[in-house]
Amino acid sequence: MNKNSDSSKDNKNDELKTLLQELMTAIESENELDKDKKADAANKVKTISKASQNPEDEGLQKKASRAIKLLETLTKGLEPATKLATACKIVLLKIISLLPFIP
């Protein structure tokens, strides 16, 4: 690989890491979710993170796709102005754009 390709990949990885952390922060600070839903949502973010680190693992890719859909579904039940709903509208779209295996 050349340096430009490595640099681009590092930038995407850094951006993805930042976005996943933003999502985790939004989940942790969301008052509308009970402890169990927060834990479930946090596990979904971890699944997405694992899949991003192993893009060749089809099983993880499928789990990440389901995790994103479940996070989207979870936020639909929240008031639109909540931190998590707002973060998901912006952050999940960016995450999806960085993961080539998410349809």
PyMOL commands that set and color helices and strands:
alter all, ss='L'
color gray80, all
select helices_A, chain A and resi 3-28+35-53+58-76+83-98
alter helices_A, ss='H'
color red, helices_A
deselect
rebuild
show_as cartoon
